[in-house]
Amino acid sequence: MTDSSPENPNIETTAAEEESASLACVLSFNANDPSGAGGLSCDAVAMASVGAHCLPICTGAYVRDTTSITDFYPLDEEAVNDQARAVAEDVPVQVIKVGFVGTPESLATIAALADDYDGVPVVAYMPNLSWWEDEKIDAYLDAFRELLLPQTSVLVGHHSTLRRWLLPEWTGERNPGPRDIAKAASELGVPFTLVTGLPLPEQHIDNALASPETVIAHEKFERIEAIFAGAGDTLTAALAALLATGMDLPEAASEALHYLDRCLDEGFRPGMGQVIPDRLFWALPEDETTDDDDEGPEVHPGSDYFEVPFNETKH
């Protein structure tokens, strides 16, 4: 029995206080990744690490290890829709994050939901899909372009992935820059694009948040030979979570990139394949060091950041 006397706050007051104290929530559409490199487990840990709560909506399951993806089993669009609608009607959603969805039908479902929640920012990630069949890639990219990009607030992707997708007929003497890619995305309805892995002289890589008019923010890293699995998912999840907490976009992009840098610096290799970001690097004891601290330079973003061979690892 609830005592509503002045000494004991009533239910309504308690509920209001709990709501005001709750974490920002991100509705995250992504696949299950059994390696833990990316997917929903990545989203949940990365978002919690930067101060937000993940509402994970499963779109299917990869068949993969730490070396490569070999297959994908999608859930049907009704299952994706029912998961998302049930939780979104219960929990206030500050940001919608879209990772790998797997089918044009599920993309249509997510686009319809985003339209119903007009005003909630959508942060969408386009991964490298080269592991997939060509006809499935084409159908997915077409649906993403036509259905989801008009709903997208920030598009995230590696320079080479976005260039091949958004500027397939580029004929300029130079590689398209972040503004070129952002302009192509803008023509499809996207106001901002976070482009990673931009090559720079002297073995450096730039990562730029851009609009068609200007580069708004950027972070530069030294180019180190390393391959990571899950870097793009980690970055996108952190960006979505930071936006959900109320951070403005340029600051959120910068913070997300620095968070990713630390995750990769403490990356570990659980299997025989690629290195996985340590999204809980901050939980390590202060005096704990990695096995190769004295064996070479720090490892900075790789894989979908740099796309170069892996030499060294952590742990």
Summary of the structure (lengths in Angstrom):
residues: 315
radius of gyration: 20.1
end to end distance: 53.3
largest distance: 75.7
contacts: 1078
relative contact order: 0.14
helix: 37%
strand: 22%
